[in-house]
Amino acid sequence: MTTLTETRPQEIAARALTRAMEYADRAGRFAAHDTAHSLRDNGAAITAYSGLAAVYAEIAKAATALAAETGR
């Protein structure tokens, strides 16, 4: 029998913040190339990873606000 466990907002926030940092780091690695050619070729990856980082940062922000409201 499988049981469901409750995930606390703090745990969600911590996981989301970790993912946001991972994606921001990936975007940074793609953007670290200093040639216009590399930036042009990596533009889609930079945009995608930056977008994912922003989404996960918003999830972390919302979970943190929920934790503050509920005291959990």
PDB file of N, CA, C and O in Angstrom:
ATOM      1  N   MET A   1       0.835  -1.174   0.000  1.00  0.00           N
ATOM      2  CA  MET A   1       0.000   0.000   0.000  1.00  0.00           C
ATOM      3  C   MET A   1       0.880   1.239   0.000  1.00  0.00           C
ATOM      4  O   MET A   1       1.834   1.344   0.771  1.00  0.00           O
ATOM      5  N   THR A   2       0.552   2.144  -0.852  1.00  0.00           N
ATOM      6  CA  THR A   2       1.300   3.386  -0.947  1.00  0.00           C
ATOM      7  C   THR A   2       0.609   4.458  -0.113  1.00  0.00           C
ATOM      8  O   THR A   2      -0.611   4.613  -0.169  1.00  0.00           O
ATOM      9  N   THR A   3       1.390   5.184   0.648  1.00  0.00           N
ATOM     10  CA  THR A   3       0.831   6.278   1.430  1.00  0.00           C
ATOM     11  C   THR A   3       1.364   7.594   0.886  1.00  0.00           C
ATOM     12  O   THR A   3       2.508   7.692   0.444  1.00  0.00           O
ATOM     13  N   LEU A   4       0.528   8.570   0.929  1.00  0.00           N
ATOM     14  CA  LEU A   4       0.924   9.907   0.500  1.00  0.00           C
ATOM     15  C   LEU A   4       1.449  10.673   1.694  1.00  0.00           C
ATOM     16  O   LEU A   4       0.898  10.594   2.792  1.00  0.00           O
ATOM     17  N   THR A   5       2.505  11.404   1.472  1.00  0.00           N
ATOM     18  CA  THR A   5       3.025  12.244   2.544  1.00  0.00           C
ATOM     19  C   THR A   5       2.793  13.694   2.172  1.00  0.00           C
ATOM     20  O   THR A   5       2.820  14.062   0.998  1.00  0.00           O
ATOM     21  N   GLU A   6       2.573  14.486   3.153  1.00  0.00           N
ATOM     22  CA  GLU A   6       2.340  15.909   2.933  1.00  0.00           C
ATOM     23  C   GLU A   6       3.674  16.620   2.754  1.00  0.00           C
ATOM     24  O   GLU A   6       4.604  16.438   3.539  1.00  0.00           O
ATOM     25  N   THR A   7       3.747  17.420   1.722  1.00  0.00           N
ATOM     26  CA  THR A   7       4.950  18.211   1.493  1.00  0.00           C
ATOM     27  C   THR A   7       4.713  19.609   2.042  1.00  0.00           C
ATOM     28  O   THR A   7       3.743  20.274   1.681  1.00  0.00           O
ATOM     29  N   ARG A   8       5.587  20.036   2.896  1.00  0.00           N
ATOM     30  CA  ARG A   8       5.451  21.355   3.514  1.00  0.00           C
ATOM     31  C   ARG A   8       5.872  22.449   2.536  1.00  0.00           C
ATOM     32  O   ARG A   8       6.722  22.228   1.673  1.00  0.00           O
ATOM     33  N   PRO A   9       5.275  23.622   2.675  1.00  0.00           N
ATOM     34  CA  PRO A   9       5.637  24.722   1.793  1.00  0.00           C
ATOM     35  C   PRO A   9       7.140  25.050   1.830  1.00  0.00           C
ATOM     36  O   PRO A   9       7.719  25.425   0.811  1.00  0.00           O
ATOM     37  N   GLN A  10       7.768  24.907   3.014  1.00  0.00           N
ATOM     38  CA  GLN A  10       9.205  25.191   3.099  1.00  0.00           C
ATOM     39  C   GLN A  10      10.002  24.225   2.233  1.00  0.00           C
ATOM     40  O   GLN A  10      10.991  24.616   1.612  1.00  0.00           O
ATOM     41  N   GLU A  11       9.575  22.961   2.188  1.00  0.00           N
ATOM     42  CA  GLU A  11      10.265  21.965   1.364  1.00  0.00           C
ATOM     43  C   GLU A  11      10.095  22.283  -0.111  1.00  0.00           C
ATOM     44  O   GLU A  11      11.040  22.162  -0.890  1.00  0.00           O
ATOM     45  N   ILE A  12       8.895  22.689  -0.494  1.00  0.00           N
ATOM     46  CA  ILE A  12       8.639  23.063  -1.884  1.00  0.00           C
ATOM     47  C   ILE A  12       9.500  24.267  -2.249  1.00  0.00           C
ATOM     48  O   ILE A  12      10.110  24.296  -3.318  1.00  0.00           O
ATOM     49  N   ALA A  13       9.551  25.252  -1.369  1.00  0.00           N
ATOM     50  CA  ALA A  13      10.342  26.458  -1.633  1.00  0.00           C
ATOM     51  C   ALA A  13      11.820  26.114  -1.790  1.00  0.00           C
ATOM     52  O   ALA A  13      12.483  26.614  -2.699  1.00  0.00           O
ATOM     53  N   ALA A  14      12.333  25.268  -0.913  1.00  0.00           N
ATOM     54  CA  ALA A  14      13.751  24.898  -0.978  1.00  0.00           C
ATOM     55  C   ALA A  14      14.076  24.152  -2.269  1.00  0.00           C
ATOM     56  O   ALA A  14      15.095  24.419  -2.906  1.00  0.00           O
ATOM     57  N   ARG A  15      13.212  23.223  -2.649  1.00  0.00           N
ATOM     58  CA  ARG A  15      13.441  22.465  -3.883  1.00  0.00           C
ATOM     59  C   ARG A  15      13.354  23.367  -5.104  1.00  0.00           C
ATOM     60  O   ARG A  15      14.171  23.273  -6.020  1.00  0.00           O
ATOM     61  N   ALA A  16      12.353  24.246  -5.106  1.00  0.00           N
ATOM     62  CA  ALA A  16      12.182  25.149  -6.242  1.00  0.00           C
ATOM     63  C   ALA A  16      13.356  26.118  -6.355  1.00  0.00           C
ATOM     64  O   ALA A  16      13.824  26.406  -7.457  1.00  0.00           O
ATOM     65  N   LEU A  17      13.829  26.617  -5.222  1.00  0.00           N
ATOM     66  CA  LEU A  17      14.967  27.532  -5.255  1.00  0.00           C
ATOM     67  C   LEU A  17      16.219  26.822  -5.756  1.00  0.00           C
ATOM     68  O   LEU A  17      17.012  27.408  -6.493  1.00  0.00           O
ATOM     69  N   THR A  18      16.400  25.578  -5.365  1.00  0.00           N
ATOM     70  CA  THR A  18      17.530  24.792  -5.855  1.00  0.00           C
ATOM     71  C   THR A  18      17.456  24.639  -7.366  1.00  0.00           C
ATOM     72  O   THR A  18      18.457  24.811  -8.062  1.00  0.00           O
ATOM     73  N   ARG A  19      16.267  24.314  -7.874  1.00  0.00           N
ATOM     74  CA  ARG A  19      16.104  24.162  -9.321  1.00  0.00           C
ATOM     75  C   ARG A  19      16.333  25.491 -10.032  1.00  0.00           C
ATOM     76  O   ARG A  19      16.956  25.524 -11.093  1.00  0.00           O
ATOM     77  N   ALA A  20      15.837  26.583  -9.462  1.00  0.00           N
ATOM     78  CA  ALA A  20      16.035  27.899 -10.071  1.00  0.00           C
ATOM     79  C   ALA A  20      17.518  28.208 -10.201  1.00  0.00           C
ATOM     80  O   ALA A  20      17.964  28.723 -11.226  1.00  0.00           O
ATOM     81  N   MET A  21      18.269  27.898  -9.173  1.00  0.00           N
ATOM     82  CA  MET A  21      19.713  28.160  -9.210  1.00  0.00           C
ATOM     83  C   MET A  21      20.406  27.262 -10.229  1.00  0.00           C
ATOM     84  O   MET A  21      21.330  27.702 -10.913  1.00  0.00           O
ATOM     85  N   GLU A  22      19.971  26.010 -10.337  1.00  0.00           N
ATOM     86  CA  GLU A  22      20.559  25.107 -11.325  1.00  0.00           C
ATOM     87  C   GLU A  22      20.336  25.629 -12.739  1.00  0.00           C
ATOM     88  O   GLU A  22      21.262  25.649 -13.550  1.00  0.00           O
ATOM     89  N   TYR A  23      19.104  26.051 -13.036  1.00  0.00           N
ATOM     90  CA  TYR A  23      18.810  26.554 -14.378  1.00  0.00           C
ATOM     91  C   TYR A  23      19.499  27.888 -14.655  1.00  0.00           C
ATOM     92  O   TYR A  23      19.945  28.133 -15.776  1.00  0.00           O
ATOM     93  N   ALA A  24      19.588  28.739 -13.658  1.00  0.00           N
ATOM     94  CA  ALA A  24      20.303  30.008 -13.839  1.00  0.00           C
ATOM     95  C   ALA A  24      21.784  29.750 -14.107  1.00  0.00           C
ATOM     96  O   ALA A  24      22.403  30.440 -14.916  1.00  0.00           O
ATOM     97  N   ASP A  25      22.344  28.761 -13.430  1.00  0.00           N
ATOM     98  CA  ASP A  25      23.743  28.397 -13.654  1.00  0.00           C
ATOM     99  C   ASP A  25      23.947  27.884 -15.076  1.00  0.00           C
ATOM    100  O   ASP A  25      24.932  28.232 -15.728  1.00  0.00           O
ATOM    101  N   ARG A  26      23.023  27.064 -15.555  1.00  0.00           N
ATOM    102  CA  ARG A  26      23.120  26.564 -16.933  1.00  0.00           C
ATOM    103  C   ARG A  26      23.050  27.702 -17.934  1.00  0.00           C
ATOM    104  O   ARG A  26      23.822  27.743 -18.892  1.00  0.00           O
ATOM    105  N   ALA A  27      22.121  28.631 -17.713  1.00  0.00           N
ATOM    106  CA  ALA A  27      22.015  29.786 -18.605  1.00  0.00           C
ATOM    107  C   ALA A  27      23.308  30.583 -18.583  1.00  0.00           C
ATOM    108  O   ALA A  27      23.782  31.043 -19.622  1.00  0.00           O
ATOM    109  N   GLY A  28      23.871  30.742 -17.403  1.00  0.00           N
ATOM    110  CA  GLY A  28      25.129  31.481 -17.274  1.00  0.00           C
ATOM    111  C   GLY A  28      26.276  30.811 -18.012  1.00  0.00           C
ATOM    112  O   GLY A  28      27.119  31.485 -18.605  1.00  0.00           O
ATOM    113  N   ARG A  29      26.306  29.488 -17.975  1.00  0.00           N
ATOM    114  CA  ARG A  29      27.372  28.777 -18.692  1.00  0.00           C
ATOM    115  C   ARG A  29      27.239  28.969 -20.197  1.00  0.00           C
ATOM    116  O   ARG A  29      28.240  29.129 -20.895  1.00  0.00           O
ATOM    117  N   PHE A  30      26.007  28.954 -20.701  1.00  0.00           N
ATOM    118  CA  PHE A  30      25.818  29.188 -22.132  1.00  0.00           C
ATOM    119  C   PHE A  30      26.157  30.626 -22.497  1.00  0.00           C
ATOM    120  O   PHE A  30      26.679  30.885 -23.581  1.00  0.00           O
ATOM    121  N   ALA A  31      25.864  31.563 -21.600  1.00  0.00           N
ATOM    122  CA  ALA A  31      26.122  32.980 -21.874  1.00  0.00           C
ATOM    123  C   ALA A  31      27.581  33.367 -21.651  1.00  0.00           C
ATOM    124  O   ALA A  31      27.995  34.455 -22.049  1.00  0.00           O
ATOM    125  N   ALA A  32      28.359  32.502 -21.027  1.00  0.00           N
ATOM    126  CA  ALA A  32      29.744  32.835 -20.699  1.00  0.00           C
ATOM    127  C   ALA A  32      30.642  32.948 -21.924  1.00  0.00           C
ATOM    128  O   ALA A  32      31.719  33.540 -21.859  1.00  0.00           O
ATOM    129  N   HIS A  33      30.204  32.388 -23.023  1.00  0.00           N
ATOM    130  CA  HIS A  33      31.001  32.499 -24.234  1.00  0.00           C
ATOM    131  C   HIS A  33      30.990  33.950 -24.697  1.00  0.00           C
ATOM    132  O   HIS A  33      29.929  34.564 -24.814  1.00  0.00           O
ATOM    133  N   ASP A  34      32.147  34.481 -24.953  1.00  0.00           N
ATOM    134  CA  ASP A  34      32.238  35.915 -25.210  1.00  0.00           C
ATOM    135  C   ASP A  34      32.205  36.287 -26.683  1.00  0.00           C
ATOM    136  O   ASP A  34      32.393  37.458 -27.013  1.00  0.00           O
ATOM    137  N   THR A  35      31.979  35.359 -27.561  1.00  0.00           N
ATOM    138  CA  THR A  35      31.914  35.712 -28.981  1.00  0.00           C
ATOM    139  C   THR A  35      30.462  35.873 -29.404  1.00  0.00           C
ATOM    140  O   THR A  35      29.571  35.208 -28.876  1.00  0.00           O
ATOM    141  N   ALA A  36      30.240  36.753 -30.351  1.00  0.00           N
ATOM    142  CA  ALA A  36      28.887  36.980 -30.853  1.00  0.00           C
ATOM    143  C   ALA A  36      28.341  35.709 -31.490  1.00  0.00           C
ATOM    144  O   ALA A  36      27.147  35.424 -31.397  1.00  0.00           O
ATOM    145  N   HIS A  37      29.212  34.952 -32.134  1.00  0.00           N
ATOM    146  CA  HIS A  37      28.790  33.703 -32.769  1.00  0.00           C
ATOM    147  C   HIS A  37      28.263  32.724 -31.729  1.00  0.00           C
ATOM    148  O   HIS A  37      27.208  32.123 -31.932  1.00  0.00           O
ATOM    149  N   SER A  38      28.965  32.556 -30.639  1.00  0.00           N
ATOM    150  CA  SER A  38      28.535  31.637 -29.579  1.00  0.00           C
ATOM    151  C   SER A  38      27.230  32.099 -28.952  1.00  0.00           C
ATOM    152  O   SER A  38      26.350  31.281 -28.684  1.00  0.00           O
ATOM    153  N   LEU A  39      27.093  33.387 -28.717  1.00  0.00           N
ATOM    154  CA  LEU A  39      25.863  33.897 -28.122  1.00  0.00           C
ATOM    155  C   LEU A  39      24.682  33.712 -29.064  1.00  0.00           C
ATOM    156  O   LEU A  39      23.578  33.390 -28.626  1.00  0.00           O
ATOM    157  N   ARG A  40      24.914  33.917 -30.362  1.00  0.00           N
ATOM    158  CA  ARG A  40      23.839  33.726 -31.336  1.00  0.00           C
ATOM    159  C   ARG A  40      23.411  32.260 -31.366  1.00  0.00           C
ATOM    160  O   ARG A  40      22.219  31.955 -31.386  1.00  0.00           O
ATOM    161  N   ASP A  41      24.376  31.370 -31.370  1.00  0.00           N
ATOM    162  CA  ASP A  41      24.067  29.942 -31.419  1.00  0.00           C
ATOM    163  C   ASP A  41      23.434  29.443 -30.128  1.00  0.00           C
ATOM    164  O   ASP A  41      22.641  28.502 -30.159  1.00  0.00           O
ATOM    165  N   ASN A  42      23.759  30.039 -29.018  1.00  0.00           N
ATOM    166  CA  ASN A  42      23.260  29.589 -27.716  1.00  0.00           C
ATOM    167  C   ASN A  42      22.076  30.405 -27.204  1.00  0.00           C
ATOM    168  O   ASN A  42      21.592  30.173 -26.096  1.00  0.00           O
ATOM    169  N   GLY A  43      21.620  31.339 -27.990  1.00  0.00           N
ATOM    170  CA  GLY A  43      20.543  32.227 -27.548  1.00  0.00           C
ATOM    171  C   GLY A  43      19.293  31.505 -27.100  1.00  0.00           C
ATOM    172  O   GLY A  43      18.688  31.876 -26.094  1.00  0.00           O
ATOM    173  N   ALA A  44      18.895  30.471 -27.838  1.00  0.00           N
ATOM    174  CA  ALA A  44      17.682  29.727 -27.471  1.00  0.00           C
ATOM    175  C   ALA A  44      17.862  29.008 -26.138  1.00  0.00           C
ATOM    176  O   ALA A  44      16.947  28.980 -25.314  1.00  0.00           O
ATOM    177  N   ALA A  45      19.040  28.427 -25.928  1.00  0.00           N
ATOM    178  CA  ALA A  45      19.298  27.730 -24.659  1.00  0.00           C
ATOM    179  C   ALA A  45      19.332  28.720 -23.501  1.00  0.00           C
ATOM    180  O   ALA A  45      18.801  28.441 -22.426  1.00  0.00           O
ATOM    181  N   ILE A  46      19.949  29.868 -23.717  1.00  0.00           N
ATOM    182  CA  ILE A  46      20.013  30.898 -22.673  1.00  0.00           C
ATOM    183  C   ILE A  46      18.600  31.344 -22.298  1.00  0.00           C
ATOM    184  O   ILE A  46      18.268  31.467 -21.119  1.00  0.00           O
ATOM    185  N   THR A  47      17.778  31.583 -23.314  1.00  0.00           N
ATOM    186  CA  THR A  47      16.402  32.017 -23.077  1.00  0.00           C
ATOM    187  C   THR A  47      15.605  30.943 -22.338  1.00  0.00           C
ATOM    188  O   THR A  47      14.882  31.240 -21.387  1.00  0.00           O
ATOM    189  N   ALA A  48      15.743  29.701 -22.782  1.00  0.00           N
ATOM    190  CA  ALA A  48      14.994  28.608 -22.156  1.00  0.00           C
ATOM    191  C   ALA A  48      15.395  28.414 -20.696  1.00  0.00           C
ATOM    192  O   ALA A  48      14.534  28.333 -19.819  1.00  0.00           O
ATOM    193  N   TYR A  49      16.687  28.339 -20.436  1.00  0.00           N
ATOM    194  CA  TYR A  49      17.138  28.122 -19.062  1.00  0.00           C
ATOM    195  C   TYR A  49      16.839  29.325 -18.168  1.00  0.00           C
ATOM    196  O   TYR A  49      16.519  29.153 -16.992  1.00  0.00           O
ATOM    197  N   SER A  50      16.938  30.521 -18.704  1.00  0.00           N
ATOM    198  CA  SER A  50      16.587  31.707 -17.920  1.00  0.00           C
ATOM    199  C   SER A  50      15.110  31.708 -17.581  1.00  0.00           C
ATOM    200  O   SER A  50      14.720  32.075 -16.472  1.00  0.00           O
ATOM    201  N   GLY A  51      14.289  31.298 -18.534  1.00  0.00           N
ATOM    202  CA  GLY A  51      12.850  31.221 -18.299  1.00  0.00           C
ATOM    203  C   GLY A  51      12.504  30.189 -17.236  1.00  0.00           C
ATOM    204  O   GLY A  51      11.678  30.444 -16.360  1.00  0.00           O
ATOM    205  N   LEU A  52      13.136  29.026 -17.316  1.00  0.00           N
ATOM    206  CA  LEU A  52      12.901  27.994 -16.303  1.00  0.00           C
ATOM    207  C   LEU A  52      13.350  28.467 -14.923  1.00  0.00           C
ATOM    208  O   LEU A  52      12.682  28.206 -13.923  1.00  0.00           O
ATOM    209  N   ALA A  53      14.476  29.159 -14.876  1.00  0.00           N
ATOM    210  CA  ALA A  53      14.948  29.692 -13.590  1.00  0.00           C
ATOM    211  C   ALA A  53      13.924  30.668 -13.014  1.00  0.00           C
ATOM    212  O   ALA A  53      13.657  30.657 -11.812  1.00  0.00           O
ATOM    213  N   ALA A  54      13.360  31.501 -13.865  1.00  0.00           N
ATOM    214  CA  ALA A  54      12.364  32.472 -13.401  1.00  0.00           C
ATOM    215  C   ALA A  54      11.106  31.780 -12.889  1.00  0.00           C
ATOM    216  O   ALA A  54      10.546  32.186 -11.870  1.00  0.00           O
ATOM    217  N   VAL A  55      10.659  30.739 -13.586  1.00  0.00           N
ATOM    218  CA  VAL A  55       9.465  30.006 -13.156  1.00  0.00           C
ATOM    219  C   VAL A  55       9.696  29.366 -11.787  1.00  0.00           C
ATOM    220  O   VAL A  55       8.862  29.481 -10.889  1.00  0.00           O
ATOM    221  N   TYR A  56      10.829  28.697 -11.641  1.00  0.00           N
ATOM    222  CA  TYR A  56      11.112  28.051 -10.354  1.00  0.00           C
ATOM    223  C   TYR A  56      11.315  29.075  -9.241  1.00  0.00           C
ATOM    224  O   TYR A  56      10.973  28.805  -8.090  1.00  0.00           O
ATOM    225  N   ALA A  57      11.860  30.231  -9.560  1.00  0.00           N
ATOM    226  CA  ALA A  57      12.012  31.279  -8.549  1.00  0.00           C
ATOM    227  C   ALA A  57      10.638  31.777  -8.087  1.00  0.00           C
ATOM    228  O   ALA A  57      10.443  32.059  -6.905  1.00  0.00           O
ATOM    229  N   GLU A  58       9.695  31.883  -9.018  1.00  0.00           N
ATOM    230  CA  GLU A  58       8.336  32.306  -8.654  1.00  0.00           C
ATOM    231  C   GLU A  58       7.643  31.247  -7.794  1.00  0.00           C
ATOM    232  O   GLU A  58       6.909  31.580  -6.864  1.00  0.00           O
ATOM    233  N   ILE A  59       7.879  29.975  -8.108  1.00  0.00           N
ATOM    234  CA  ILE A  59       7.315  28.903  -7.284  1.00  0.00           C
ATOM    235  C   ILE A  59       7.878  28.985  -5.871  1.00  0.00           C
ATOM    236  O   ILE A  59       7.140  28.856  -4.894  1.00  0.00           O
ATOM    237  N   ALA A  60       9.181  29.197  -5.766  1.00  0.00           N
ATOM    238  CA  ALA A  60       9.818  29.323  -4.444  1.00  0.00           C
ATOM    239  C   ALA A  60       9.243  30.516  -3.688  1.00  0.00           C
ATOM    240  O   ALA A  60       8.990  30.433  -2.486  1.00  0.00           O
ATOM    241  N   LYS A  61       9.041  31.612  -4.388  1.00  0.00           N
ATOM    242  CA  LYS A  61       8.488  32.817  -3.768  1.00  0.00           C
ATOM    243  C   LYS A  61       7.073  32.565  -3.248  1.00  0.00           C
ATOM    244  O   LYS A  61       6.737  32.962  -2.132  1.00  0.00           O
ATOM    245  N   ALA A  62       6.248  31.906  -4.058  1.00  0.00           N
ATOM    246  CA  ALA A  62       4.873  31.617  -3.647  1.00  0.00           C
ATOM    247  C   ALA A  62       4.834  30.638  -2.470  1.00  0.00           C
ATOM    248  O   ALA A  62       4.045  30.808  -1.541  1.00  0.00           O
ATOM    249  N   ALA A  63       5.679  29.629  -2.516  1.00  0.00           N
ATOM    250  CA  ALA A  63       5.713  28.655  -1.421  1.00  0.00           C
ATOM    251  C   ALA A  63       6.193  29.301  -0.122  1.00  0.00           C
ATOM    252  O   ALA A  63       5.710  28.971   0.961  1.00  0.00           O
ATOM    253  N   THR A  64       7.143  30.219  -0.241  1.00  0.00           N
ATOM    254  CA  THR A  64       7.625  30.934   0.945  1.00  0.00           C
ATOM    255  C   THR A  64       6.518  31.797   1.537  1.00  0.00           C
ATOM    256  O   THR A  64       6.360  31.858   2.756  1.00  0.00           O
ATOM    257  N   ALA A  65       5.752  32.465   0.677  1.00  0.00           N
ATOM    258  CA  ALA A  65       4.639  33.283   1.158  1.00  0.00           C
ATOM    259  C   ALA A  65       3.578  32.415   1.823  1.00  0.00           C
ATOM    260  O   ALA A  65       3.016  32.793   2.851  1.00  0.00           O
ATOM    261  N   LEU A  66       3.306  31.255   1.239  1.00  0.00           N
ATOM    262  CA  LEU A  66       2.336  30.331   1.829  1.00  0.00           C
ATOM    263  C   LEU A  66       2.809  29.835   3.181  1.00  0.00           C
ATOM    264  O   LEU A  66       2.024  29.736   4.124  1.00  0.00           O
ATOM    265  N   ALA A  67       4.096  29.522   3.275  1.00  0.00           N
ATOM    266  CA  ALA A  67       4.643  29.062   4.558  1.00  0.00           C
ATOM    267  C   ALA A  67       4.511  30.153   5.619  1.00  0.00           C
ATOM    268  O   ALA A  67       4.208  29.868   6.777  1.00  0.00           O
ATOM    269  N   ALA A  68       4.737  31.395   5.219  1.00  0.00           N
ATOM    270  CA  ALA A  68       4.629  32.493   6.176  1.00  0.00           C
ATOM    271  C   ALA A  68       3.185  32.677   6.652  1.00  0.00           C
ATOM    272  O   ALA A  68       2.934  32.966   7.822  1.00  0.00           O
ATOM    273  N   GLU A  69       2.243  32.504   5.722  1.00  0.00           N
ATOM    274  CA  GLU A  69       0.823  32.674   6.079  1.00  0.00           C
ATOM    275  C   GLU A  69       0.321  31.548   6.985  1.00  0.00           C
ATOM    276  O   GLU A  69      -0.433  31.787   7.929  1.00  0.00           O
ATOM    277  N   THR A  70       0.743  30.341   6.692  1.00  0.00           N
ATOM    278  CA  THR A  70       0.222  29.189   7.430  1.00  0.00           C
ATOM    279  C   THR A  70       1.068  28.833   8.637  1.00  0.00           C
ATOM    280  O   THR A  70       0.660  28.026   9.472  1.00  0.00           O
ATOM    281  N   GLY A  71       2.235  29.430   8.729  1.00  0.00           N
ATOM    282  CA  GLY A  71       3.132  29.108   9.844  1.00  0.00           C
ATOM    283  C   GLY A  71       3.702  27.723   9.762  1.00  0.00           C
ATOM    284  O   GLY A  71       4.039  27.123  10.782  1.00  0.00           O
ATOM    285  N   ARG A  72       3.818  27.197   8.533  1.00  0.00           N
ATOM    286  CA  ARG A  72       4.342  25.847   8.357  1.00  0.00           C
ATOM    287  C   ARG A  72       5.637  25.938   7.651  1.00  0.00           C
ATOM    288  O   ARG A  72       6.271  24.915   7.390  1.00  0.00           O
TER     289      ARG A  72
END
